[in-house]
């Protein structure tokens, strides 16, 4: 496992909810990242966001880590949940809120 893969593994296991995004929580730099921030706030999630635009190794590494080609990517309790479309579907069905509440209880 490369250094960046080890870093990602540490990030997703040390924090219950982790979002890899373009930009920051307060200044998202793509519409999909902005949408996920909005969804997480609607769910009152306590999360950590990592800006992949600040680190090209992280930007490429996260795609290889999950074999998922797009960003943003959401992880809850060390598990890859999905990108914007999947997370939006989970949010609209009410399932995401349940997953987040369960993760919050287990902190």
N, C-alpha and C positions, 0 to 999 in steps of 0.2 A: 504494500500500500504506500502510495506517495505521501509526501508531507502534507499536501493540500487535502488529500483524502482523509488523512489522520485528523487534520484540523476540522474538517466538516463533520466527521464522526464525533469528535469531542463537542462541537457546537450543538449538534442535534440531540446528544444524549445528556448534556449538562443543563439544558433549558427545555421545559415542557413543550413550548410552542415557538417554532423558529420559522421565519419567513426570509427567503432569499429573493431579493427584489432589485429593480433598477431604481436607484435614488434612495431616499430616506423616508421614514415614516411621515415626516413633516413636509417633505418635498419629493414626492414620487416623480420619477422621470419617464414613466410610460403609463398609458391608460390601464393596462392590465394590473400593474403593481398598485396603482391608485385604487382600483376596484377591490383588490384583496385587502388593502388597508381599511377601506370603508367597511367591508364585510367583517373583518376582525373586530373593529371598533363597535359595530352593531351587536356583535356577540359578546361584547365586554371582555374580550380576550386579553390576557396579560402575555405579551409576546416579545420576542427579540427579533429585530430585523437586521439583515446584513446586506449592505449595498454592494452588489457585484460589479458596479461600474468603477469602484475604487480599487479593485484588485482583479486583474485579468486571469490570474491563476485560479482564483475563486470562481470567476465567471465561467471558465471552461471546466473547472473541476467539479462544480455542482452538476453540470450537465452529464458528465461522465459517471458521477457517483450514482445517479439514479437511472442512467441511460434514458433521460428525458430531455428533449432538445430545447425546451423553452423555459423562460423565466418570466414571471415569478414561480417559485416552488414553495409549498407549505409542508412543514413537518410537524407532527404532533406526537409527543412521547417517543421520539426517535424513528417514527414511521413516516414515510412519504405519503402525503394525502393526495396531492395533485397540483395541477396548475390552475389557471384562472377559470377555465370552463368547468372543471370537475368541482372545484371549491364553490363556485357560484351555484351549481346544481345542488350540492350538499346543503348550502345555505338556504336556498329556496325551498327545499324539502323539509327543513328544520333539523336535519341530521347533524349538520356541522355544530350547531349550538349544543347538542347533546354530547358530541365528541369533546368539545372544548370544556364543557362543564365537568365531564369525567376527568379530563386532564388536569383541571384546576383543583379538583378534590384530591388528586394523587400527588400534588406538589409537596 
